Amino acid sequence: MEPLDTEPAGISVHKSFISQEHEDTILKILLNNLAWPDRKGRRSLHYGYTFSYKTFAIDEHVPYEPFPDWLKPLLPTGEDRAPDQVCVQHYPPGTGIPPHVDTHSAFDQLYSLSLGSPLLMQFCHGETKEKVDVDLEPRTMMRMSGDSRLHWTHGIRSRRRKRLGARISREQSYCSAALQWR
């Protein structure tokens, strides 16, 4: 992984973390073989420990969900153990996620793998309100730690088109896998 030479500090990326063929295989599994919740907008599936959005902690009442075989090759190497939780998310065309800071107390490391479509993730500093856009091409693994993890929100604006250098269409869906360690 290579650190980005921009604010916020603590963002590292590995472009082309997987091949185009591997991405195509994973997207077919994600879009055709999984039982997603029946809802509009962003949909999520959890593997490992389940995070409770009510308590902002691991939900001890939900049994540990083992990582499926297709997910294991997506786990970054170099960590001393597998993540405690992986949240796989599907974003239909035009869908985003509001700016937020992932809970610090539940997990201290966060990786995110972008699949299917380029996207622009916006970071905003909590005190200064400085905004920074980070281009994430498909198949990019991003690690957030330190300042980017603790003091900046991150989000993806909801819209049909994203700006990544030149204007490009984002009329297709995209997926992400967020990997977290406690």
Salt bridges, closest charged atoms under 4 A:
GLU23 OE1 - ARG139 NH1 2.81
ASP69 OD1 - LYS72 NZ 3.47
ASP84 OD2 - ARG81 NH1 3.12
ASP102 OD1 - HIS100 NE2 3.46
ASP102 OD2 - HIS154 NE2 3.08
